[in-house]
Structure formats: structure tokens, C-alpha cells
Amino acid sequence: MLENEVLALQNQLTIARNEINKLRQQVRNLQHVQRKDIDSVARLLREFRCEGCRRQTAEENTRNSNDSNAEALGGVRWQQIGVIRTAFPEKRGVPRQSSVGGRLRGIVELNSDTFTNPEHALEGLEEYSHMWLIYHFHKNNAHPKAKVAPPRLGGERVGVFSTRSPHRPCPIGLSLVEIEKVEGPTITFYGTDMVDGTPLLDIKPFIPFYDSPVSPMDSGRISVGPLETLDFYDSRQEPDGEESELELLAAGATGGSNSSSDDTVGGSGSGGVGNYHSSTPPNLVNHISPPLSAVKVPNWVAGSHRLKVCFNERAETQLQELQVNRQCIIDILEADPRSVYLRTKYGSQIFTFQLSEVTVTCKFDDKAAMVTVVQIRRTENVQDEEVAE
């Protein structure tokens, strides 16, 4: 009887000790949580800033970022004048050229850091049909290399400056886009080949008779609108038939003038253009730009490599339900958005990319040069499924 009571008391004592240990552990846990809360409150108090202070801090961060960019660019300082908004939140699937994304709308938003009224800087741009966008490849972290492997060369490497690779020693992009509308400090355009949030560095209007390598003698007139044409200016002859000063210099350089090699072009005898000698610098030559048919590019650039794009039944249904532009997806996939690494490492494979609010899943068949879209879903639904898994 006495032994049973002793055993019962020992059991109760053991239970009491276990409960005390549990309470001690709970106290330690609560102390840890309390310390974290105290540290969090202290950090919030240290970092608390009013609206004006936050704005000043943001400006300082921007200046520091520009300073670091200037250092990265060898001391050259540049300023971000705005941001480019597109349908591509990530690099995956972004068209390699703006013409591939010609049906995709983008938006340029100018900031007010450079100009107090940024819309004033865009006045007159609406008179142009196209513009050049110069921007920073801000998501390219790869170390620049002297030779790169363009996708069309299938792994063969060439010099980086003979390609349009974004992995460059100075990560600056250049795209020719079509202007849709200029409104206030924003520009909507067609021709997307940038990631959403790309920092914009500059905007320049596209002027065909300056930007297109066509000889004035090749065409003579160029269409700039439904009812307008512009005459090419023939630099070899002035309207009144007299030779221009630059032509006289060039003629002297090539021996085309009537004066001897010892005479000066436009000297005291001709009442002319200065004391330039016939041995003019090599940059003054009588050069006429070649006709468009004579402009050349490497065969691997000119060669067209287009994939056949098709949609399975489920993707066709989802296209209708989500009201996604079918041709936009075709334009992206026809040009094969995969990198050389993905194409050679994995071959025919499943490939996904985000396009605005939807995620496109497709299957490549490299042997048949075909890609099949198998699924189109809202991106938020895809993320929810990943969290559930």
C-alpha cells in the first residue's frame, strides 16, 4: 500500500517536472519573440522618415545610383529620363528585335527629375511616325565578353560588336519603334523588345533620309506620309549649278579641280573658301552613299529562320476566354525566343513566358521546326498553384 502511494507521488513529481520544463521553454520562446519585436520597433523608429525626408532619401539614392553607373561606364555620367512599360515582366520571352514585337504596345513615361514639365520636351514628336529609344539593359548581369553566340549561329561565336547582343561592355539598348500617341509626359508606341521597367536614357526621332543608308542618286524622293514627299539633297551640286565648298575641297583632294597640285582651292586667285591645299585630310573625300540594294549584312543575319506555330484545342479555347491577341504570341514564338543554351542543352522542351497578365506554355519540336502552344493561363492563377504545391 505504501509502495503504491510512493509510486503515485513519483509519477506526479515527474509530470510536474515535465510541465515546469514546458513552461520554461514557453517563457524562453516568449522572450525571444519579445526581443525580436523590440528590435523591430527600434529599427522602425531609427528608420522613420517623414514624407519630405523620404523624398530626399530617394533623391540621394538616385544620385548614388547614377554615380555608380557613371563609375561602371568608365566615368561617363548618364541620367535616366523615364521608364519604359511593356508586357514583359521578365527577360524570358522578350523579342530580340522591336520589329518582332510590332503588335505589342509599350508606354514611355518621362519623369520630372530632368525637366519640371517633361511634356514640354515632347512637343513636336507627334509629327514623326517612328522614334529611336535608347535605354539601359538593367537586368543583364552577365560578365561582358569579347565574343558572344548569337541564337541564329547555333553556338558559333563572333565578336560582340558584330551582333546586337544585350551583353555588352556598355549595356545600352537601341530600338526603332512606331509612335502611336504622344499625350502629356507619356508616349505609347508599337514595337516592344524591352523588359517592363527598363530605364530610358534618350529619345530621338527617326528621320529616314538621315537614318536609312540610301544614296540620293538611288531614289531622289522618299515618301514621308500619305500626301508628302521629300526631295533628297544632292550635295554634289548647288541649286544654281555652282559647286559647294565641301565639293571643292573633295575635288582638290582627288585631283578633280583644274588647279595644279601646288595651287590652293579657293585661294587668292579664285576668291574662295580658304587656304586649303590639294593634299586635304583623308576625311574629306568625294563619297556617295550606296543604293539600298548595295547595303550588305552577313548571311546569318539575312537568313530567315521562322518556326511554325500552332495551338492545341485547349489553348485555342483559352485564347477566346482570356481575349489574348493570337498574333502577338505567334510573332514571339516564330522568332524562337529561347537562348542558345536552352536550345542546345535541352533540345525540344517545354517553354513558358509571361505576356502581360497571362503565362504562355508551349512545346518546341526542333526537328520539325515547330512549336505548339499547349496552355494559356492568367499569371496570378499560375502563382497560386505554385504556392499550393
C-alpha angles and dihedrals in degrees: 000000000000091000091054091053090049091051091048091051091048090052091050090048091051091050090048092051091050091050091048090052090050091050091049090052091049090050091051090049091049090049090052091050090047092052091050091050091048091050091048093051091046091050092049090050092049093048097041112127132173120235093268093048091049091052091049091049091050090052091050090050090051091051091048090050091051089049091052090047090050090052091048090050093054097265096313110136120214132174129219106233097185147325134270117227117203142159093259116086091177136035092247111104097007110146114251093223132033092235089063090058093043092132094050117095121221133183130219114207116192118208127221096236095091098036127020088218104030092178088070089064090060098053109126095017090103088070090069126075097208139025140190117242117204114195147157123263089225096169097052107104098161117120108254115249132198090232128039136181112240113209093240092058093059097228100328112130128227135170114293092233091059089060139054093235113153090221097089135145087246104036099216123141129205124197133175108217137175117247114231102173141346112210123166110309093341135084124196115205144168122235111069122191099141135092117251110268095028111164111244118220104177147348125216127178117242111241110185099204089056101033100040117075096228121138116238087229091054097066114352095203133048129196115238099169145356093284105016136082131177125217117231113239111237104215091195095072135030119225092256092052095255119130118250122243092248090052091051090052091048092048090052090051093052097038092250097131126089093239122096122254090261094054122092121236108246093001126155091292096056098036088233155147104305142288098308114150126218089251091073122171116282092248091069103076135142097250125161118198113247122251117264091257089061095054108108138198131177117281092243089060096044094045113097118227109181126169124217110245123205136167127222121226095266093050091049090054092047090050089060095043095049094036093229120169104252095201093055090061091045092052091053097046097041089066092048105239093203121114121242089252094056093043096049099034099049104015114194104020149146111275128188132188137168121245111186105298098350136072117220120207119194141167122227123214105192095182092056093037088233137125125199123205105221103174142013117190138165109267093231090058091052091051091049090054091050091052091048091053 
